[in-house]
């Protein structure tokens, strides 16, 4: 099978010739892996690991400094950079709307337009990766609004000012509906998966109630999911944490693939997920980023990867990968072991 055929078979709950593989890493983790392997560039590393997907994005506006080592992106998310030994890595701080005291202030904010994105390189990128499954984007219609507003302030808004939350999620949804449509047009429908992000869980349970999810999150996810399906692609939905309570809701909304299936309790174990949702939902990731990958042995990592593939992918429906982006503290030997190298 070609890499794309392998991924598409898994998404159709058909057995591919082997478990498909994906790869996500923070910038310092990329640097550490390239230094360890001696490979010349990222594409060479992906080919060495036999990764079946390629991630692509439009070119976004540059960040700007807003003082005291704080940077701001086009959305108004703010962050600092922490040194890791392999390069700087972003750490979020409260965003540009943390001091907002009225809905009018939210409305008056300088909201971005997809016109600020540059889609001109996407067609060539799709052509260059013709043999691979393509993943596009970084649409987030609930968590990113919380980063711009500030998590504490946004969670209070859910109760005291739900109209503010609706306004923010609507702004992000309108943007990404257009962004994803333009990406599909630029690649002539070549994209296989579109990423949709909204973290719903802590490591101990849901971050919000099901009622709040249905009222303040689900309508915006549904709009994105319907558009992605209309573009002829599948939805790769990302939420960290213990999100077992939300999975039936996500299936009903039309989510095709759940990432990163963070192993934070028995309810997120691969056996439970396969028994409860196999054949109705594909899975992506799952290999523990908190303990196993940074502290385990290569043999333990390899055994876990085989277990996830055999359990979640016994009838297709699984893409191997880490339960979050690879972090710089993960030994390169463990990354290689995950992919049988």
Buried (B, 14 or more C-beta within 10 A) or exposed (E): EEBBBBBBBBBEBEEBEBBBBBBBBBBBBBBBBBEBBEBEEEEEBBEBBBBBBBBBBBEBEEBEEEEEEEBBBBBBBBBBBEEBEBBEBBEEBBBBBBEBEEEEEBEEBEBBEBEEBEBEBBBEBBEEBEEBBBBBBBBBBBBBBBBBBBBEBBBEBBEEBEEBBBBBBBBBBBBBBBBBBBBBEBBEEBBBBBBBBBBBBEEEBBBBEEEBBEBBBBBBBBBBBBBBBEBEBBBBBBBBBBBBBBBBBBBEBBBBBBBBBBBBBEBBBBEBBBEEBBEEBBBBBBBBBBEBBBEBEBEBBBBBBEBBBEBBBEEBBBBBBBBBBBBBBBBBEBBBBBBEB
